[in-house]
Amino acid sequence: MPQTTITVAESDGACVGFVTVDPHSGYLDQIVVAPEFWGGDVAAHLLDAGKRISPAKLELLVNKDNFRAIRFYEKNGFRFVGNDVNPVSGRPVNRMRWQP
């Protein structure tokens, strides 16, 4: 049974983002940042938290047309490892992986 670790980012006591990672598989299921915090360092801090949860590797699926997210992941050490399909939406996605 998959278990997920959720890390929340707060600012002035309010939730501004979160990341969910399965520490056993290294699958990063979600990273979400409130739009007013886009372009800051919240997403990078959440990604760092994910790397601490799963220090051997992180793997994720990102929509092929989400160029902003793809650039963000590449900037943070992820690389493209294959094409895939989102199991929920059926949309084409990139499988990306980070390994130290």
C-alpha distances in whole Angstrom, upper triangle without the diagonal:
4,6,10,13,16,20,23,26,29,33,35,32,31,28,29,25,22,19,15,14,10,12,10,11,14,13,16,15,18,21,24,27,30,32,35,33,33,35,35,33,30,27,28,27,24,24,25,22,19,21,21,17,17,20,20,19,18,18,18,20,23,26,29,31,30,32,32,28,29,32,30,27,30,32,29,29,26,27,27,25,25,26,23,22,20,18,19,22,23,25,26,24,25,22,23,22,23,24,26
4,7,10,13,16,19,23,26,29,32,30,28,25,25,22,18,16,12,10,7,9,8,8,11,10,12,11,14,17,20,24,26,29,32,30,29,31,31,29,26,24,25,24,20,20,21,19,16,18,18,14,14,17,17,16,15,15,15,17,20,23,26,28,26,29,29,25,25,28,26,24,26,28,25,25,23,24,24,22,23,23,20,20,18,16,17,20,22,23,24,22,22,19,20,19,20,21,23
4,7,10,13,16,20,23,26,29,26,25,22,23,20,16,13,10,8,6,7,8,9,11,10,12,11,14,16,19,22,24,27,30,28,28,30,29,27,24,22,23,21,18,18,19,16,14,16,16,12,12,16,17,16,15,15,16,18,21,24,27,29,27,29,28,25,25,28,26,23,26,28,24,25,23,25,25,24,25,25,23,22,20,18,19,22,24,25,26,23,23,21,21,19,20,21,23
4,6,10,13,16,19,23,26,23,22,18,19,16,12,10,6,5,4,7,9,10,10,9,9,9,10,13,15,18,21,24,26,24,24,26,25,23,20,18,19,18,14,15,16,13,11,14,13,10,11,15,16,15,13,14,14,16,18,21,25,26,24,26,25,21,23,25,22,20,23,25,22,22,20,23,23,23,24,24,22,22,19,18,18,21,23,23,24,22,22,19,19,18,18,19,21
4,7,10,13,16,20,23,20,19,16,17,14,10,8,6,5,6,7,10,12,10,11,10,10,11,12,14,17,19,23,24,22,23,24,23,21,17,16,17,15,12,13,13,10,9,12,11,8,10,13,15,15,13,15,15,18,19,23,26,27,24,26,25,21,23,25,22,20,23,24,20,21,20,23,24,24,25,26,24,24,21,21,21,23,25,26,26,23,23,20,20,18,18,19,20
4,7,10,13,17,19,17,16,12,13,10,7,6,4,7,9,10,14,14,13,12,10,10,9,10,11,13,16,19,21,19,20,22,20,18,15,14,15,13,10,12,13,9,9,12,12,9,12,15,18,17,14,16,15,18,19,22,25,26,23,25,23,20,22,23,20,19,22,23,20,21,20,23,24,25,26,26,24,24,21,21,21,23,25,25,26,23,23,21,20,19,18,20,21
4,7,10,14,16,14,14,10,11,9,5,5,7,9,12,12,16,17,14,14,12,12,11,10,11,12,14,18,19,16,17,19,17,15,12,11,13,10,7,10,10,7,8,11,11,9,12,15,18,17,15,17,16,19,20,22,26,26,23,24,22,19,21,22,19,18,21,21,18,20,20,23,25,26,27,28,26,26,23,24,23,25,27,27,27,24,24,22,21,20,18,20,20
4,6,10,13,11,10,7,8,6,4,7,9,12,15,16,19,20,18,17,14,14,12,10,10,10,12,15,16,14,15,18,16,14,10,11,13,10,8,11,12,10,11,14,14,13,16,18,21,20,18,19,18,20,21,23,26,26,23,24,22,19,22,23,19,19,22,22,19,22,22,25,26,28,29,29,28,28,24,25,24,25,28,27,28,25,25,24,22,22,21,23,23
4,7,10,9,8,6,6,5,6,9,12,14,18,18,22,23,20,19,16,16,13,11,10,9,10,13,13,11,13,15,12,11,7,9,11,8,7,11,12,10,12,15,15,15,18,19,23,21,19,21,20,22,21,24,26,26,22,23,20,18,21,21,18,18,22,20,18,21,21,25,27,28,30,30,29,29,26,27,26,27,30,29,29,26,26,25,23,23,21,23,23
4,7,6,5,4,5,7,9,12,15,18,21,22,26,26,24,23,20,20,17,14,12,10,10,14,13,11,14,16,13,12,9,12,14,11,11,15,15,13,16,19,18,18,21,23,26,25,23,24,23,25,24,26,29,29,25,26,23,21,24,24,21,22,25,23,21,24,25,28,30,32,34,34,33,32,29,30,29,30,32,31,32,29,29,29,27,26,25,27,27
4,5,5,7,6,9,12,15,19,21,25,25,29,30,27,26,23,23,19,16,14,12,11,13,12,10,13,15,12,12,10,13,15,13,13,17,17,16,19,21,21,21,25,26,29,28,26,27,26,27,26,28,31,30,26,27,23,22,25,25,22,23,26,24,23,26,27,30,32,34,36,36,35,35,32,33,31,32,35,33,34,31,31,31,29,29,27,29,29
4,6,9,9,13,15,19,22,24,28,28,32,33,30,29,26,26,23,20,18,15,14,16,14,13,17,18,15,15,13,17,19,16,17,20,21,19,22,25,24,24,28,29,32,31,29,31,30,31,30,32,34,33,29,30,27,26,29,29,25,27,30,28,26,30,31,34,36,38,40,40,39,38,35,36,34,35,38,36,37,35,35,35,33,33,31,33,33
4,7,9,12,14,17,20,23,26,26,30,31,29,28,25,24,21,19,17,15,14,17,15,14,18,20,18,17,14,17,19,17,16,20,21,19,21,24,23,23,26,28,31,31,28,30,29,30,29,31,34,33,30,31,28,26,30,30,26,27,30,29,27,30,31,34,36,38,39,39,38,37,34,35,33,33,37,36,37,34,34,34,32,32,31,33,32
4,6,9,12,15,18,21,24,26,29,30,27,26,23,22,19,17,14,12,11,14,13,12,15,18,16,16,13,15,18,16,15,19,20,18,20,23,23,23,26,28,31,30,27,28,26,28,27,28,31,30,27,28,25,24,27,27,24,25,29,27,26,29,29,32,34,36,37,36,35,34,31,32,30,30,33,32,34,31,32,32,30,30,29,31,32
4,6,8,12,14,18,21,22,26,26,24,22,19,18,15,13,10,9,8,12,12,11,14,17,15,14,11,13,16,14,12,16,17,15,17,20,20,20,22,25,28,26,23,24,23,24,23,25,28,27,24,25,22,20,24,24,21,22,26,25,23,26,26,29,30,32,33,33,31,30,27,28,26,27,30,29,30,28,28,28,27,27,26,28,29
4,7,11,14,17,21,22,26,26,23,22,18,17,14,11,8,6,5,9,9,7,10,13,11,11,8,10,13,12,11,14,16,15,16,19,20,19,22,24,27,25,22,23,21,22,21,22,25,24,21,22,19,17,21,21,18,19,23,21,20,23,23,26,28,30,31,31,29,29,26,27,25,25,28,27,28,26,26,26,24,25,24,27,27
4,7,10,14,17,19,22,22,19,18,14,14,10,7,5,4,6,9,11,9,10,13,12,11,7,8,11,10,8,11,13,12,13,16,17,16,19,21,23,21,18,19,17,18,18,19,22,22,18,20,17,15,18,19,16,16,20,19,18,21,20,23,24,26,27,27,26,25,22,24,22,23,26,24,25,22,23,22,21,21,21,23,24
4,7,10,14,15,19,19,16,15,11,11,8,6,5,7,9,13,14,12,13,15,14,13,9,8,11,10,7,9,12,10,10,14,14,13,15,18,20,19,16,17,15,17,16,19,22,22,19,20,18,15,18,19,16,16,19,19,17,19,19,22,23,24,26,26,24,24,21,22,20,21,24,23,24,21,21,20,19,19,19,21,22
4,7,10,12,15,15,12,11,8,8,5,4,6,9,12,15,17,15,15,17,16,14,11,9,11,10,6,7,10,8,7,11,12,10,12,15,17,15,12,13,12,14,14,17,20,21,18,19,17,14,16,18,15,14,17,18,15,17,16,19,20,21,22,23,21,21,18,19,19,20,22,22,22,19,19,17,16,16,15,18,19
4,7,9,12,12,10,8,6,6,5,7,9,12,15,18,20,18,18,20,19,17,14,12,14,13,9,10,12,10,8,11,12,10,11,14,16,14,11,12,11,13,14,17,21,22,19,21,20,16,18,20,17,15,19,20,17,18,17,19,20,21,22,22,20,20,17,17,17,19,21,21,21,18,18,17,16,15,15,17,19
4,6,9,9,6,6,4,6,7,9,12,15,19,21,23,21,21,22,21,19,16,14,15,14,11,10,11,9,6,9,10,7,8,11,13,11,8,9,10,13,15,18,21,23,20,22,21,17,18,20,17,15,18,19,16,17,15,18,19,19,20,21,19,19,17,17,18,20,22,21,21,18,18,15,14,13,13,15,16
4,6,6,5,5,7,8,10,12,16,19,22,25,27,25,24,26,25,23,20,18,18,17,14,13,14,12,9,11,12,8,8,11,12,11,9,10,11,14,16,20,23,25,23,24,24,20,20,23,21,18,21,22,19,19,17,19,20,19,20,21,19,19,17,17,18,21,22,22,22,19,19,16,15,14,14,15,17
4,6,5,7,9,11,13,15,18,21,24,27,29,26,26,27,26,23,21,19,18,17,15,13,14,11,9,10,9,6,5,9,10,9,9,11,13,16,19,22,25,27,25,26,26,22,22,24,22,19,21,22,19,18,17,19,21,20,22,23,22,22,21,20,22,24,25,25,25,22,21,18,17,14,14,14,15
4,6,8,11,13,16,18,21,24,27,30,32,29,29,30,29,26,24,22,22,21,18,17,17,15,12,12,12,9,7,10,10,10,10,12,14,17,20,23,26,29,27,28,28,24,24,26,24,21,23,24,21,20,19,20,21,19,21,23,21,22,21,20,22,24,25,26,25,22,21,18,17,15,15,14,16
4,5,9,11,14,16,20,23,26,29,31,29,28,29,28,26,24,21,21,21,18,16,17,16,12,12,13,11,8,11,10,8,8,8,11,14,17,20,22,25,24,25,25,21,21,23,22,18,20,22,19,18,16,17,18,16,17,19,17,19,17,17,19,22,22,22,22,19,18,14,14,12,13,13,15
4,6,9,12,14,17,20,24,26,28,25,24,25,25,22,20,18,17,17,14,12,13,12,9,9,10,8,5,8,8,6,5,6,9,12,15,19,21,23,21,23,22,18,18,20,18,15,17,19,16,15,13,15,16,15,16,18,17,18,17,18,19,22,22,22,21,18,16,13,12,9,9,10,13
4,6,9,11,15,18,22,24,26,24,23,24,24,22,20,17,17,17,14,12,14,13,9,11,13,10,9,11,11,8,6,5,6,9,12,15,18,20,19,20,20,16,16,19,17,14,16,19,16,15,13,14,15,14,15,16,14,15,14,14,16,18,18,18,18,15,14,11,10,9,10,12,15
4,6,8,11,14,18,20,23,20,19,20,20,18,16,13,14,14,11,9,12,11,7,9,12,10,9,12,13,10,6,6,5,8,10,14,17,19,16,18,17,13,14,16,14,12,15,16,14,14,12,14,15,15,16,17,15,16,14,15,15,17,18,18,17,14,13,11,10,10,10,13,15
4,7,10,14,17,19,22,20,19,21,21,20,17,14,16,16,13,12,15,13,10,13,15,13,12,16,16,13,10,9,7,8,10,13,16,18,15,18,17,14,15,18,16,14,17,19,17,17,15,16,16,16,17,17,15,14,11,12,12,14,16,16,16,13,13,12,12,12,14,16,19
4,6,10,13,15,18,16,15,18,18,17,14,11,13,14,10,10,14,13,10,13,15,14,14,17,18,15,12,11,8,9,10,12,16,17,14,16,15,12,14,16,14,13,16,18,16,17,15,17,17,18,19,18,17,16,13,14,14,15,17,16,17,14,14,14,13,14,15,18,20
4,7,10,12,15,13,12,14,14,13,10,7,10,11,7,8,11,11,9,12,14,14,14,17,18,16,12,12,10,11,11,13,16,17,13,15,13,10,13,14,12,11,15,15,13,16,14,17,18,19,20,20,19,18,16,17,17,17,20,18,19,16,16,15,14,15,15,18,19
4,7,9,12,10,10,13,13,13,10,8,11,12,9,10,14,13,12,16,17,17,18,20,22,20,16,16,13,14,13,14,17,17,14,16,13,11,14,16,13,13,17,17,16,18,17,20,20,22,23,22,21,20,17,19,18,18,21,19,20,17,18,18,17,18,18,21,23
4,6,8,7,7,10,10,10,7,6,10,11,9,11,14,14,14,17,19,18,20,22,24,22,18,19,16,17,15,17,19,18,15,16,13,12,15,16,13,14,18,17,16,19,19,21,22,25,25,25,24,23,21,23,21,21,24,22,23,20,20,21,19,20,20,23,24
4,6,6,7,11,11,12,9,10,13,14,12,15,17,17,18,21,22,22,24,26,28,26,22,22,20,20,18,19,21,20,17,18,15,14,18,18,16,17,21,20,19,23,22,25,26,28,29,28,27,26,23,25,23,22,25,23,25,23,23,24,23,24,24,27,28
4,5,5,9,10,12,11,11,14,16,15,17,19,20,20,23,24,25,26,28,30,27,24,24,21,21,18,18,20,18,15,16,13,13,17,17,15,17,20,20,20,23,22,25,25,28,29,28,27,26,23,26,24,23,25,23,24,22,23,24,23,25,25,28,29
4,6,9,9,12,11,12,15,16,16,18,20,21,22,24,26,26,28,29,32,29,26,26,24,24,21,22,24,22,18,19,16,16,20,19,17,20,22,21,21,25,25,27,28,31,32,31,30,30,27,29,27,26,29,27,28,26,26,27,26,27,27,30,30
4,6,6,8,7,9,11,12,12,15,17,17,18,21,22,23,25,26,28,26,23,24,22,22,20,21,23,21,18,18,14,14,18,17,14,17,20,18,18,21,22,25,26,29,30,30,29,29,26,29,27,26,29,27,27,25,25,25,24,25,24,27,27
4,5,8,8,8,10,12,12,14,16,17,18,20,22,23,24,25,27,25,22,22,20,20,17,18,20,18,14,14,11,11,14,14,11,14,17,15,15,19,19,22,23,26,27,27,26,26,24,27,25,24,27,24,24,22,22,23,21,22,22,25,25
4,7,8,8,10,12,13,14,16,18,19,20,22,23,24,25,27,25,22,22,21,21,18,19,20,19,15,14,10,11,14,12,10,13,15,13,14,18,18,21,22,26,27,27,27,28,26,29,28,27,29,26,25,23,22,23,21,22,21,24,24
4,6,7,8,10,12,13,14,16,17,19,20,22,23,24,26,24,22,23,21,22,20,22,23,22,18,17,14,14,16,15,12,15,17,14,14,18,19,22,24,27,29,29,29,30,28,30,29,29,31,28,28,25,24,25,22,23,21,24,24
4,6,5,6,9,10,11,12,14,15,17,19,20,20,23,21,19,21,20,21,20,22,23,23,19,18,15,14,16,15,11,13,15,13,12,16,17,20,23,26,28,28,29,29,27,30,29,29,31,28,28,25,24,24,21,21,19,21,21
4,6,5,6,9,10,11,12,14,15,17,19,19,22,20,18,19,18,20,19,21,23,22,18,19,15,14,16,16,12,14,16,15,13,17,17,21,23,25,27,28,27,28,25,27,27,27,29,27,27,24,23,23,20,20,19,21,21
4,5,5,6,9,10,10,12,14,15,16,17,20,18,15,16,15,16,15,17,19,19,15,15,12,10,13,13,9,10,13,12,10,14,14,17,19,22,23,24,24,24,22,24,24,24,26,24,23,20,19,19,17,17,15,18,19
4,5,5,6,9,10,10,12,14,15,15,18,16,14,16,15,17,16,19,20,21,17,17,13,12,13,12,9,9,12,10,8,11,12,16,19,21,23,24,25,25,24,26,26,26,28,26,25,21,20,19,16,16,14,16,16
4,5,5,6,9,10,11,13,14,15,18,17,15,17,17,19,19,22,24,24,20,20,17,15,17,16,12,13,15,13,11,14,15,19,21,23,26,27,27,28,25,27,27,28,30,28,27,24,22,21,19,18,15,17,17
4,5,5,6,9,10,11,12,14,17,15,13,15,14,17,16,19,22,22,19,19,16,14,16,16,12,12,15,14,11,14,14,18,20,22,24,25,24,25,22,24,24,25,27,25,25,22,20,19,17,16,14,16,17
4,5,5,6,9,10,11,11,14,12,10,12,12,14,14,18,20,21,17,17,15,12,13,14,10,9,12,11,8,10,11,14,17,18,21,22,22,23,21,23,23,24,25,24,23,19,18,16,13,12,11,13,13
4,5,5,6,9,10,10,13,12,11,14,14,17,18,21,23,24,21,21,18,15,16,16,13,11,14,13,9,11,12,16,19,20,23,25,25,26,24,26,26,27,29,27,26,23,21,19,16,14,11,12,12
4,5,5,6,9,10,13,12,11,14,15,18,19,22,24,26,22,23,20,17,19,19,15,14,17,16,13,14,15,18,21,22,24,26,25,26,24,25,26,27,29,27,27,24,22,20,17,16,13,14,14
4,5,5,6,8,11,9,8,10,11,15,16,19,22,23,20,21,19,16,17,18,14,12,15,15,12,13,13,16,18,19,21,22,22,23,21,22,22,24,25,24,24,20,19,17,14,12,11,12,13
4,5,5,5,8,7,7,10,12,16,17,21,23,25,22,22,20,17,17,18,15,12,14,14,11,11,11,15,17,18,21,23,22,24,23,24,25,26,27,26,25,21,19,17,14,11,9,9,9
4,5,5,9,10,10,14,16,19,21,24,26,28,25,25,23,20,21,21,18,16,18,18,14,14,15,18,21,21,24,26,26,27,25,26,27,29,30,29,28,25,23,20,18,15,12,12,11
4,6,9,10,9,12,14,18,20,23,26,28,25,26,24,21,21,22,19,17,19,20,16,16,16,19,21,21,23,25,24,25,23,24,25,27,28,28,27,24,22,19,17,15,13,13,13
4,6,6,6,10,12,16,18,22,24,27,24,25,24,20,20,21,19,16,18,19,15,14,14,16,18,18,21,23,22,23,22,22,24,26,27,26,25,22,20,17,15,12,10,10,11
4,6,8,11,14,18,20,24,26,28,25,25,24,21,21,21,19,16,17,18,14,13,13,16,18,18,21,24,24,26,24,25,27,29,29,29,27,24,21,18,15,12,9,8,8
4,7,10,14,18,20,24,25,28,26,26,25,22,21,22,20,16,17,18,15,13,13,15,17,16,19,22,22,24,24,24,26,28,29,28,26,23,20,17,14,11,9,6,7
4,7,10,14,16,20,21,24,22,22,22,18,17,19,17,13,14,16,13,11,10,12,13,13,16,18,18,21,20,21,23,25,25,24,22,19,16,13,11,7,5,5,7
4,7,11,13,17,18,21,19,19,19,15,14,16,14,11,13,14,11,10,8,11,12,12,14,16,16,18,17,18,20,22,22,21,20,16,14,11,8,6,5,7,10
4,7,10,14,15,18,16,17,17,14,13,15,14,11,12,15,13,11,8,10,10,9,11,13,12,14,14,15,17,18,18,18,16,12,10,7,6,4,6,9,12
4,7,10,12,15,13,15,15,11,11,14,13,10,12,15,13,13,9,10,10,10,11,11,10,12,10,12,14,15,15,14,13,10,8,6,5,7,9,12,15
4,7,9,12,11,13,14,11,10,13,13,11,13,16,15,15,11,11,10,10,10,9,8,8,7,10,12,12,12,11,9,6,6,5,6,9,12,15,19
4,6,8,7,9,10,7,7,11,11,9,12,14,14,15,11,12,10,12,11,10,9,10,8,12,13,12,12,10,9,5,5,7,8,11,13,17,20
4,5,5,8,10,9,8,12,13,12,14,17,17,18,15,14,12,14,12,10,9,9,8,12,12,10,10,7,6,4,6,9,11,14,17,21,24
4,6,7,10,9,8,11,13,13,13,16,17,18,15,13,11,13,11,9,10,10,10,14,15,13,12,8,6,5,6,9,11,15,17,21,24
4,6,9,9,9,11,13,14,15,17,19,19,17,16,14,16,15,13,13,13,13,16,16,14,14,10,9,8,9,13,14,18,20,24,26
4,6,6,6,9,10,11,12,14,16,17,15,15,14,16,16,14,14,14,13,17,17,14,15,12,11,9,10,13,13,16,18,22,24
4,5,5,6,9,10,10,12,14,16,14,14,13,16,16,15,16,17,16,20,20,18,18,15,13,11,11,14,13,16,18,21,23
4,6,5,6,9,10,11,13,15,14,15,15,18,18,18,19,19,18,22,21,20,20,17,16,14,13,15,14,17,17,21,23
4,5,5,6,9,10,11,13,11,12,12,16,16,16,16,17,15,19,19,18,19,16,15,12,11,12,11,13,14,18,20
4,5,5,6,9,10,11,9,9,9,12,13,13,14,16,15,19,19,18,18,15,13,10,9,10,9,11,13,16,18
4,6,5,6,9,10,9,10,11,15,16,16,18,19,19,23,23,22,22,19,17,14,12,14,11,13,14,17,18
4,6,5,6,9,9,11,12,16,17,18,19,20,19,23,23,22,23,20,19,15,13,14,12,13,12,16,17
4,5,5,6,5,8,10,13,14,16,17,18,18,21,21,21,22,19,17,14,11,11,8,9,9,12,14
4,5,5,5,6,8,12,14,16,17,20,20,23,24,23,23,21,18,15,12,12,9,9,9,12,13
4,6,7,9,12,15,18,19,21,23,23,26,27,26,26,24,22,18,15,15,12,12,11,13,14
4,6,9,12,15,18,20,21,23,22,25,26,26,26,24,22,18,16,15,11,10,8,11,11
4,7,10,12,16,18,20,22,22,25,26,26,26,24,22,18,15,14,10,8,6,8,8
4,7,9,12,14,16,18,18,21,23,23,23,20,18,14,11,10,6,5,4,8,10
4,6,9,12,14,17,18,21,23,23,22,20,17,13,10,8,5,5,7,9,12
4,6,8,11,14,15,18,21,20,19,17,14,10,7,6,5,7,9,12,15
4,7,10,13,15,17,20,20,19,17,14,11,8,6,5,7,10,12,15
4,7,10,13,15,18,18,16,14,11,9,6,5,7,10,13,15,19
4,7,10,13,15,15,12,11,7,6,5,6,9,12,16,18,22
4,7,9,12,12,9,9,6,5,6,6,10,13,17,19,23
4,6,9,8,6,6,5,5,8,9,13,16,19,22,26
4,5,6,5,5,6,6,9,10,13,16,19,22,26
4,6,6,8,10,10,13,12,16,18,21,24,27
4,6,8,11,11,14,15,18,20,23,26,29
4,5,9,10,14,15,18,21,24,27,30
4,7,9,12,14,17,20,24,27,30
4,6,10,12,15,19,22,25,29
4,7,10,13,17,20,23,27
4,6,9,13,16,20,23
4,6,10,13,16,20
4,7,11,13,17
4,7,10,14
4,7,10
4,7
4
